[in-house]
Amino acid sequence: MYRDSESYLVIKKMLQNSVPHTKILKLREEGEVLIVVNLNTDTFFLNEVAKDFLLLCNGRKFSEIVDELCEIYDVDKDILTDDLMDIIRDLQYKRILYMEV
């Protein structure tokens, strides 16, 4: 799968020191779900992991967020990092998040 590719590993390493920032117009927590409105006024519903990740953004390094989420979810760091990379890609596509390298 693509997770073993050289480019994936480069991106994974680059993310460690990057800082995620949100581009949110409005957000509302509804239990485990976070309802987010981006600057284009599109509305998205984020699951619990994406919600927790997004709420920890703005000012923290990606690696710090991973460490904190590992404690919350008691999951292997590499597995969580891979899942978060998918979440980041999705949030960037939805124009909810950008990464500062």
Residue frames as qw, qx, qy, qz and C-alpha x, y, z in Angstrom:
[[0.000, 0.888, 0.459, 0.000, 0.00, 0.00, 0.00],
 [0.301, 0.806, -0.035, 0.508, 1.05, 3.65, -0.36],
 [0.539, -0.828, 0.118, -0.102, 2.04, 3.87, 3.32],
 [0.836, -0.278, 0.276, 0.383, 5.24, 2.01, 2.51],
 [0.594, 0.678, 0.131, 0.412, 6.23, 4.33, -0.32],
 [0.552, -0.023, -0.161, 0.818, 9.22, 6.61, 0.02],
 [0.043, -0.459, -0.148, -0.875, 7.15, 9.76, -0.53],
 [0.625, -0.629, -0.368, -0.282, 4.75, 8.77, 2.24],
 [0.755, -0.363, -0.282, 0.468, 7.64, 8.33, 4.67],
 [0.341, 0.204, -0.009, 0.918, 9.05, 11.73, 3.70],
 [0.313, -0.574, -0.250, -0.714, 5.70, 13.40, 4.33],
 [0.749, -0.538, -0.386, 0.011, 5.31, 11.55, 7.63],
 [0.647, -0.188, -0.215, 0.707, 8.71, 12.80, 8.80],
 [0.132, 0.350, 0.118, 0.920, 8.02, 16.35, 7.59],
 [0.459, -0.647, -0.397, -0.463, 4.74, 16.47, 9.56],
 [0.671, -0.356, -0.503, 0.412, 6.47, 15.83, 12.89],
 [0.340, -0.280, -0.196, 0.876, 7.64, 19.46, 13.24],
 [0.063, -0.380, -0.421, -0.821, 4.80, 21.11, 11.37],
 [0.122, 0.239, 0.578, -0.771, 2.03, 23.04, 13.11],
 [0.032, 0.492, 0.783, 0.381, -1.59, 22.51, 12.03],
 [0.113, 0.199, 0.217, -0.949, -3.84, 25.59, 11.91],
 [0.277, 0.536, 0.795, -0.061, -7.58, 25.66, 11.43],
 [0.072, -0.025, -0.299, -0.951, -9.52, 27.77, 8.97],
 [0.103, -0.482, -0.869, 0.054, -12.91, 27.55, 10.63],
 [0.178, -0.464, -0.189, -0.847, -15.76, 30.00, 10.43],
 [0.621, -0.389, 0.237, -0.638, -17.79, 28.28, 13.14],
 [0.442, 0.086, -0.892, 0.032, -17.79, 25.02, 15.12],
 [0.649, -0.372, 0.194, -0.634, -20.13, 23.28, 17.52],
 [0.071, 0.206, -0.965, 0.146, -19.63, 20.14, 19.58],
 [0.784, -0.129, -0.090, -0.601, -22.48, 17.64, 19.63],
 [0.938, -0.258, 0.225, -0.056, -21.29, 14.78, 21.85],
 [0.720, -0.244, 0.480, 0.437, -18.61, 12.85, 19.99],
 [0.528, 0.559, 0.439, 0.465, -19.24, 14.76, 16.76],
 [0.188, -0.530, -0.002, 0.827, -17.88, 18.18, 15.83],
 [0.451, 0.754, 0.458, 0.135, -19.84, 20.25, 13.34],
 [0.394, -0.426, 0.204, 0.789, -17.52, 22.55, 11.42],
 [0.462, 0.842, 0.278, -0.024, -18.26, 25.32, 8.96],
 [0.632, -0.060, 0.208, 0.744, -15.32, 26.33, 6.76],
 [0.059, -0.448, 0.034, 0.891, -14.75, 29.76, 5.25],
 [0.164, -0.046, -0.665, -0.727, -16.79, 28.75, 2.18],
 [0.575, -0.091, 0.303, -0.754, -19.75, 28.09, 4.55],
 [0.702, 0.054, -0.673, -0.225, -19.67, 24.37, 3.78],
 [0.642, -0.494, 0.376, -0.450, -20.75, 22.26, 6.77],
 [0.608, 0.266, -0.748, 0.030, -18.93, 19.06, 7.79],
 [0.804, -0.509, 0.105, -0.288, -19.44, 16.52, 10.55],
 [0.343, 0.564, -0.723, 0.207, -16.22, 15.16, 12.07],
 [0.836, -0.275, -0.476, -0.006, -15.89, 11.93, 14.02],
 [0.646, -0.758, -0.038, 0.085, -14.41, 11.79, 17.52],
 [0.752, -0.194, 0.170, 0.606, -10.75, 11.39, 16.50],
 [0.350, 0.512, 0.271, 0.736, -10.93, 14.17, 13.89],
 [0.307, -0.877, -0.216, -0.301, -12.73, 16.34, 16.44],
 [0.708, -0.644, 0.025, 0.288, -10.09, 15.79, 19.12],
 [0.660, 0.080, 0.232, 0.710, -7.29, 16.42, 16.62],
 [0.169, 0.688, 0.289, 0.644, -8.85, 19.65, 15.34],
 [0.435, -0.872, -0.157, -0.159, -9.46, 20.98, 18.85],
 [0.740, -0.504, 0.112, 0.431, -5.77, 20.46, 19.70],
 [0.608, 0.451, 0.222, 0.615, -4.50, 22.40, 16.67],
 [0.062, 0.909, 0.051, 0.409, -3.25, 25.99, 16.47],
 [0.201, -0.853, 0.396, -0.273, 0.08, 26.42, 18.15],
 [0.740, -0.380, 0.555, -0.021, 1.08, 22.84, 18.90],
 [0.156, 0.459, -0.787, -0.383, 3.41, 20.77, 16.78],
 [0.803, 0.065, -0.418, -0.420, 1.92, 17.73, 15.08],
 [0.547, 0.145, -0.777, 0.276, 4.20, 15.47, 17.15],
 [0.110, -0.099, 0.598, -0.787, 2.84, 17.00, 20.39],
 [0.685, 0.027, -0.017, -0.728, -0.72, 16.43, 19.27],
 [0.748, 0.134, -0.634, -0.143, 0.08, 12.80, 18.41],
 [0.285, 0.143, -0.787, 0.529, 1.58, 12.25, 21.87],
 [0.354, -0.029, 0.426, -0.832, -1.48, 13.70, 23.59],
 [0.773, 0.103, -0.202, -0.593, -3.93, 11.70, 21.46],
 [0.579, 0.186, -0.790, 0.075, -1.93, 8.50, 22.10],
 [0.004, 0.059, -0.745, 0.664, -2.61, 8.96, 25.80],
 [0.559, 0.094, 0.176, -0.805, -6.30, 9.60, 25.23],
 [0.835, 0.230, -0.227, -0.445, -6.88, 6.66, 22.88],
 [0.630, -0.413, 0.658, -0.010, -4.19, 4.24, 24.15],
 [0.855, 0.503, 0.129, -0.023, -3.14, 3.36, 20.60],
 [0.754, -0.083, 0.255, 0.599, 0.18, 2.66, 18.88],
 [0.076, -0.711, 0.083, 0.694, 1.86, 5.92, 17.83],
 [0.113, -0.182, 0.702, 0.679, 2.53, 4.79, 14.24],
 [0.077, 0.492, 0.848, 0.184, -1.07, 3.66, 13.74],
 [0.022, -0.821, -0.400, 0.406, -2.41, 6.94, 15.10],
 [0.133, -0.554, 0.328, 0.753, 0.03, 8.97, 12.98],
 [0.122, 0.100, 0.815, 0.558, -1.12, 7.12, 9.86],
 [0.019, 0.681, 0.732, -0.013, -4.77, 7.76, 10.74],
 [0.099, -0.795, -0.163, 0.576, -4.08, 11.43, 11.43],
 [0.178, -0.282, 0.543, 0.770, -2.33, 11.80, 8.08],
 [0.055, 0.424, 0.815, 0.391, -5.56, 10.63, 6.43],
 [0.111, -0.804, -0.515, 0.274, -7.55, 13.07, 8.57],
 [0.204, -0.605, 0.145, 0.756, -5.20, 15.94, 7.69],
 [0.143, 0.023, 0.696, 0.703, -5.51, 15.21, 3.99],
 [0.038, -0.618, -0.763, -0.184, -9.30, 15.19, 4.29],
 [0.189, -0.812, -0.332, 0.441, -9.41, 18.41, 6.35],
 [0.211, -0.415, 0.346, 0.815, -7.07, 20.15, 3.92],
 [0.092, 0.270, 0.774, 0.566, -9.28, 19.09, 1.01],
 [0.146, -0.753, -0.640, -0.044, -12.31, 20.50, 2.86],
 [0.209, 0.587, -0.063, 0.780, -10.37, 23.72, 3.51],
 [0.635, -0.732, -0.199, -0.146, -10.67, 23.38, 7.26],
 [0.716, -0.595, 0.208, 0.299, -6.97, 22.99, 8.02],
 [0.599, 0.723, -0.284, 0.192, -3.55, 23.98, 6.73],
 [0.866, -0.330, -0.054, 0.371, -0.12, 22.84, 7.85],
 [0.071, 0.955, -0.279, 0.065, 2.68, 25.28, 8.63],
 [0.933, 0.071, -0.154, 0.319, 6.04, 23.67, 8.03]]
